[in-house]
Amino acid sequence: MPLDAKTDAEITLIASLITLTPGTLSMEVSEDKSTLFIHAIYCDDEEALIQELKQGFERKVLEVLR
């Protein structure tokens, strides 16, 4: 998932929330902190999952922390 989050705190919180969601697991963050790699068990549409996570968790975390 491409990240709009930039700070370690933002990325950590987003990754933690994703991991707490049943069927998903945050695996790794790219070295440049631009991508979060996620494993999803029940995912038929990768793009729909990415948009759901970006519009849900990421947007809300950034609203609170910025």
C-alpha positions as CSV (number, residue, x, y, z in Angstrom):
1,M,0.0,0.0,0.0
2,P,1.5,3.4,-0.9
3,L,1.7,5.6,2.2
4,D,0.9,9.2,2.6
5,A,2.1,8.9,6.2
6,K,5.6,10.1,6.7
7,T,6.6,9.9,10.4
8,D,7.5,6.8,12.3
9,A,4.5,7.4,14.6
10,E,2.0,7.7,11.8
11,I,3.3,4.6,10.0
12,T,3.5,2.5,13.2
13,L,-0.1,3.4,14.2
14,I,-1.4,2.6,10.7
15,A,0.5,-0.7,10.6
16,S,-0.8,-1.6,14.1
17,L,-4.4,-0.9,13.2
18,I,-4.1,-3.0,10.1
19,T,-2.6,-5.9,12.0
20,L,-5.4,-5.7,14.5
21,T,-8.0,-6.2,11.7
22,P,-8.9,-9.9,11.3
23,G,-7.5,-11.4,8.1
24,T,-4.8,-8.7,7.6
25,L,-1.2,-8.4,8.7
26,S,1.3,-5.6,8.3
27,M,4.5,-7.2,7.1
28,E,7.1,-4.6,6.3
29,V,7.7,-1.0,5.5
30,S,10.0,-0.1,2.6
31,E,13.3,1.6,3.4
32,D,12.1,4.9,2.0
33,K,8.9,4.7,4.1
34,S,6.7,5.0,1.0
35,T,5.1,1.6,0.9
36,L,3.6,-0.7,3.6
37,F,3.5,-4.4,2.6
38,I,0.4,-6.1,3.8
39,H,-0.7,-9.7,3.8
40,A,-4.5,-10.2,3.5
41,I,-6.2,-13.6,3.7
42,Y,-9.6,-12.8,2.3
43,C,-8.8,-10.4,-0.5
44,D,-10.4,-10.7,-4.0
45,D,-9.6,-7.2,-5.1
46,E,-6.2,-5.8,-4.1
47,E,-7.0,-2.2,-5.3
48,A,-10.3,-2.1,-3.4
49,L,-8.5,-3.2,-0.2
50,I,-5.8,-0.5,-0.6
51,Q,-8.5,2.2,-1.1
52,E,-10.4,0.9,1.9
53,L,-7.3,1.1,4.1
54,K,-6.2,4.5,2.8
55,Q,-9.7,6.1,3.1
56,G,-10.2,4.4,6.5
57,F,-7.3,3.9,8.8
58,E,-4.7,6.1,7.1
59,R,-7.0,9.1,6.6
60,K,-8.2,8.9,10.1
61,V,-4.8,8.5,11.7
62,L,-3.4,11.5,9.7
63,E,-6.4,13.6,10.7
64,V,-5.6,12.9,14.4
65,L,-1.8,13.2,14.3
66,R,-1.4,16.2,12.0
